[in-house]
Amino acid sequence: MSQDSKVKTTESSPSVLTKARKSLPVLDPSGDYYYWWLNTMVFPVMYNLIIVVCRACFPDLQHGYLVAWLVLDYTSDLFYLLDIVVRFHTGFLEQGILVVDKGRISSRYVRTWSFFLDLVSLLPTDVAYVSLGPHTPTLRLNRFLRVPRLFEAFDRMETRTAYPNAFRIAKLMLYIFVVIHWNSCLYFALSRYLGFGRDVWVYPDPAQPGFERLRRQYLYSFYFSTLILTTVGDTPLPAQEEEYLFMVGDFLLAVMGFATIMGSMSSVIYNMNTADAAFYPDHALVKKYMKLHHVNHRLERRVIDWYQHLQINKKMTNEVAILQHLPERLRAEVAVSVHLPTLSRVQIFQNCEASLLEELVLKLQPQTYSPGEYVCRKGDIGREMYIIREGQLAVVADDGVTQYAVLGAGLYFGEISIINIKGNMSGNRRTANIKSLGYSDLFCLSKEDLREVLSEYPQAQAVMEEKGREILLKMNKLDVNAEAAEIALQEATEARLRGLDQQLDDLQTKFARLLAELESGALKIAYRIERLEWQTREWPMPEELMEADDEGEPGEGTSKDGEGRAGQEGPPGLE
């Protein structure tokens, strides 16, 4: 083995980093793997943030579990080291494109403050154990510099979690715990510095029964710090200057903490109220409106029950407004994932193009009907079709009691009235009474929205009209003769339109020809007038006018003849 290879093998850390860098792929900072690693880094950072201070202020804790602390310390250091490797393999966005070049990633990372803090947090300060002894955990205070990774992980969690308000409250409680924990550790350390049991403010003398135990020491200190920082209980009066300074600092911290807690809780409550207002309509205005206009109690009760059903069962009727800030393509994908299975069950939409269904999904309007409410009545003009998402509806007689059929989830009605099918005997009128038996959730698709989408898909429109024609034939509501007559009338109308288009094209051609002749004649007259003006002045005529006059002179008779013929015969096509 050569000398160079021996040197490389002795440099263990660069070798490990180099191998890791070559084996790891480039991570997307918004991807799942990077998010998983951030969540993993929460544990070593929280360990150093909580345990190191506790070990430094409670000597019994440090002495009693030294081996365990050393194992945990160097395990967290290993995670810190791996985190640097991950940072060297985390891409960044440049003009919206993920940069995966490891050289550019490395050069960018080493120029940031994060790299400097990461290096300082990994400085081998533990080497001082040789001179100061292993019971000096304060040498590891530089590990606190990795706290920004904790904040970054919390921000990602809050963005990804389905319960952001609950996460904000949990994060706030964690911060409060850490502050009280640190304060309790400092209180115990100050009590030890001043002397245990010296006065009523410091920690009691451990020689007293029960106060020598580690658990009692920590709980007493934590309880005392909670009383100070929350200002909810009487605390002993300080007797020394150090105690006064500690109390003043805690009171200032308590004021800031109280303001922070109140602000955070107000923000959480506001966000929850805003979310409820966005998801569910405000019924207070409707209730006040009905009260001002003295709406009868029965109808008012039905309206209130409808609002209550929406809120209790988490029914949303304004999905369009909720998703309006998403890009159109992303909004379509969300709507497709939610509503496409329901739309694809409709018979007339089966076997249609996927792009057509995606556009139709964006047009669906959720509606909720209460028990006994009519969705449509016989004879009404049909302007929309309905798809049953949940609930049951009955086809009833005019008396509203006799039921002919019951429609369940996945069925649909009113589709024929929104498709212009030639020979449809029912026209666009409803042929039945549809009443909701309980609370029913429907999707409504208007005729205008369907026509707007089908205008870009003529083949799909023909397929849907054919399916509707088959349904009408089965129902004996298709007049074949009327359909043929309407088709013939439409073909004749189209033929006349084509003839009119051709005549219009011919007229436009003749008009363009006449306009060109008029412009040519006007130009010639202008040259003649100018020539006459030069002749009357008895000045030499410019060469360009003479050339123009010479060129126009032979055609003068022709022009006059042409004009005479045009005057006799009239403009072509206008006789």
WODA-V519258 format. One record per residue. N is the residue number from 1. RES is the residue in one letter. NEAR is the number of other C-alpha atoms within 8 Angstrom. Layout:
BEGIN
((N:RES:NEAR) (N:RES:NEAR))
END
This chain:
BEGIN
((1:M:4) (2:S:5) (3:Q:6) (4:D:6) (5:S:8) (6:K:9) (7:V:8) (8:K:9) (9:T:8) (10:T:6) (11:E:8) (12:S:8) (13:S:6) (14:P:7) (15:S:10) (16:V:8) (17:L:9) (18:T:8) (19:K:8) (20:A:9) (21:R:10) (22:K:7) (23:S:6) (24:L:7) (25:P:6) (26:V:9) (27:L:11) (28:D:11) (29:P:9) (30:S:6) (31:G:8) (32:D:6) (33:Y:8) (34:Y:12) (35:Y:12) (36:W:8) (37:W:8) (38:L:12) (39:N:9) (40:T:8) (41:M:13) (42:V:11) (43:F:8) (44:P:11) (45:V:14) (46:M:9) (47:Y:10) (48:N:12) (49:L:9) (50:I:11) (51:I:8) (52:V:13) (53:V:13) (54:C:11) (55:R:11) (56:A:11) (57:C:10) (58:F:12) (59:P:8) (60:D:7) (61:L:10) (62:Q:12) (63:H:8) (64:G:6) (65:Y:8) (66:L:9) (67:V:6) (68:A:7) (69:W:9) (70:L:8) (71:V:8) (72:L:8) (73:D:9) (74:Y:8) (75:T:8) (76:S:11) (77:D:9) (78:L:8) (79:F:10) (80:Y:12) (81:L:9) (82:L:8) (83:D:9) (84:I:10) (85:V:11) (86:V:9) (87:R:8) (88:F:11) (89:H:14) (90:T:12) (91:G:13) (92:F:10) (93:L:8) (94:E:7) (95:Q:4) (96:G:5) (97:I:6) (98:L:9) (99:V:10) (100:V:8) (101:D:7) (102:K:9) (103:G:6) (104:R:8) (105:I:15) (106:S:10) (107:S:8) (108:R:8) (109:Y:11) (110:V:8) (111:R:7) (112:T:8) (113:W:6) (114:S:7) (115:F:11) (116:F:9) (117:L:10) (118:D:12) (119:L:8) (120:V:9) (121:S:11) (122:L:11) (123:L:7) (124:P:5) (125:T:7) (126:D:7) (127:V:6) (128:A:9) (129:Y:10) (130:V:7) (131:S:5) (132:L:8) (133:G:8) (134:P:7) (135:H:9) (136:T:9) (137:P:11) (138:T:8) (139:L:9) (140:R:9) (141:L:8) (142:N:10) (143:R:10) (144:F:10) (145:L:10) (146:R:11) (147:V:8) (148:P:7) (149:R:10) (150:L:13) (151:F:8) (152:E:9) (153:A:12) (154:F:9) (155:D:8) (156:R:9) (157:M:8) (158:E:10) (159:T:7) (160:R:6) (161:T:8) (162:A:4) (163:Y:6) (164:P:9) (165:N:9) (166:A:7) (167:F:10) (168:R:10) (169:I:10) (170:A:8) (171:K:9) (172:L:10) (173:M:8) (174:L:8) (175:Y:8) (176:I:8) (177:F:8) (178:V:9) (179:V:8) (180:I:12) (181:H:10) (182:W:11) (183:N:10) (184:S:14) (185:C:15) (186:L:9) (187:Y:11) (188:F:14) (189:A:10) (190:L:9) (191:S:11) (192:R:9) (193:Y:6) (194:L:8) (195:G:8) (196:F:12) (197:G:9) (198:R:9) (199:D:7) (200:V:9) (201:W:10) (202:V:14) (203:Y:12) (204:P:10) (205:D:9) (206:P:10) (207:A:6) (208:Q:8) (209:P:6) (210:G:7) (211:F:11) (212:E:10) (213:R:8) (214:L:9) (215:R:6) (216:R:10) (217:Q:11) (218:Y:10) (219:L:8) (220:Y:9) (221:S:13) (222:F:13) (223:Y:9) (224:F:10) (225:S:12) (226:T:10) (227:L:12) (228:I:14) (229:L:11) (230:T:8) (231:T:10) (232:V:6) (233:G:6) (234:D:6) (235:T:8) (236:P:6) (237:L:6) (238:P:9) (239:A:8) (240:Q:6) (241:E:7) (242:E:6) (243:E:10) (244:Y:10) (245:L:8) (246:F:8) (247:M:10) (248:V:8) (249:G:8) (250:D:10) (251:F:11) (252:L:8) (253:L:9) (254:A:12) (255:V:8) (256:M:8) (257:G:8) (258:F:9) (259:A:8) (260:T:8) (261:I:9) (262:M:8) (263:G:8) (264:S:9) (265:M:9) (266:S:8) (267:S:8) (268:V:11) (269:I:8) (270:Y:8) (271:N:9) (272:M:9) (273:N:8) (274:T:8) (275:A:8) (276:D:8) (277:A:9) (278:A:9) (279:F:11) (280:Y:12) (281:P:7) (282:D:7) (283:H:8) (284:A:6) (285:L:7) (286:V:8) (287:K:10) (288:K:8) (289:Y:8) (290:M:10) (291:K:8) (292:L:6) (293:H:6) (294:H:6) (295:V:8) (296:N:6) (297:H:6) (298:R:6) (299:L:8) (300:E:11) (301:R:8) (302:R:9) (303:V:8) (304:I:10) (305:D:8) (306:W:10) (307:Y:10) (308:Q:8) (309:H:10) (310:L:11) (311:Q:9) (312:I:7) (313:N:6) (314:K:7) (315:K:9) (316:M:9) (317:T:10) (318:N:11) (319:E:10) (320:V:6) (321:A:6) (322:I:9) (323:L:8) (324:Q:8) (325:H:5) (326:L:7) (327:P:7) (328:E:6) (329:R:6) (330:L:8) (331:R:11) (332:A:12) (333:E:9) (334:V:8) (335:A:12) (336:V:10) (337:S:8) (338:V:7) (339:H:9) (340:L:12) (341:P:8) (342:T:10) (343:L:11) (344:S:10) (345:R:10) (346:V:12) (347:Q:6) (348:I:7) (349:F:11) (350:Q:8) (351:N:4) (352:C:8) (353:E:7) (354:A:6) (355:S:6) (356:L:11) (357:L:13) (358:E:13) (359:E:10) (360:L:11) (361:V:13) (362:L:8) (363:K:8) (364:L:9) (365:Q:10) (366:P:12) (367:Q:9) (368:T:9) (369:Y:13) (370:S:12) (371:P:9) (372:G:8) (373:E:9) (374:Y:9) (375:V:9) (376:C:10) (377:R:11) (378:K:9) (379:G:8) (380:D:8) (381:I:7) (382:G:11) (383:R:9) (384:E:12) (385:M:15) (386:Y:12) (387:I:14) (388:I:15) (389:R:11) (390:E:10) (391:G:12) (392:Q:14) (393:L:13) (394:A:13) (395:V:13) (396:V:15) (397:A:11) (398:D:6) (399:D:6) (400:G:7) (401:V:7) (402:T:7) (403:Q:10) (404:Y:8) (405:A:7) (406:V:9) (407:L:9) (408:G:10) (409:A:9) (410:G:11) (411:L:10) (412:Y:10) (413:F:7) (414:G:11) (415:E:10) (416:I:9) (417:S:14) (418:I:14) (419:I:9) (420:N:7) (421:I:9) (422:K:8) (423:G:12) (424:N:11) (425:M:7) (426:S:8) (427:G:6) (428:N:10) (429:R:11) (430:R:15) (431:T:8) (432:A:11) (433:N:14) (434:I:12) (435:K:13) (436:S:16) (437:L:13) (438:G:11) (439:Y:11) (440:S:16) (441:D:12) (442:L:13) (443:F:12) (444:C:12) (445:L:12) (446:S:10) (447:K:11) (448:E:6) (449:D:10) (450:L:11) (451:R:8) (452:E:8) (453:V:11) (454:L:11) (455:S:8) (456:E:6) (457:Y:9) (458:P:8) (459:Q:6) (460:A:10) (461:Q:10) (462:A:8) (463:V:8) (464:M:10) (465:E:11) (466:E:8) (467:K:9) (468:G:12) (469:R:10) (470:E:8) (471:I:8) (472:L:11) (473:L:9) (474:K:7) (475:M:7) (476:N:6) (477:K:10) (478:L:12) (479:D:9) (480:V:7) (481:N:7) (482:A:9) (483:E:12) (484:A:9) (485:A:8) (486:E:10) (487:I:9) (488:A:8) (489:L:8) (490:Q:8) (491:E:8) (492:A:8) (493:T:8) (494:E:8) (495:A:8) (496:R:8) (497:L:8) (498:R:8) (499:G:8) (500:L:8) (501:D:8) (502:Q:8) (503:Q:8) (504:L:8) (505:D:8) (506:D:8) (507:L:9) (508:Q:8) (509:T:8) (510:K:10) (511:F:8) (512:A:8) (513:R:8) (514:L:9) (515:L:8) (516:A:8) (517:E:8) (518:L:8) (519:E:8) (520:S:8) (521:G:8) (522:A:8) (523:L:8) (524:K:9) (525:I:8) (526:A:8) (527:Y:11) (528:R:9) (529:I:8) (530:E:8) (531:R:12) (532:L:8) (533:E:8) (534:W:11) (535:Q:10) (536:T:7) (537:R:6) (538:E:6) (539:W:7) (540:P:6) (541:M:9) (542:P:6) (543:E:6) (544:E:6) (545:L:10) (546:M:10) (547:E:8) (548:A:9) (549:D:11) (550:D:8) (551:E:8) (552:G:9) (553:E:8) (554:P:8) (555:G:8) (556:E:8) (557:G:8) (558:T:8) (559:S:8) (560:K:8) (561:D:8) (562:G:8) (563:E:8) (564:G:8) (565:R:9) (566:A:9) (567:G:8) (568:Q:6) (569:E:7) (570:G:9) (571:P:9) (572:P:7) (573:G:6) (574:L:5) (575:E:5))
END
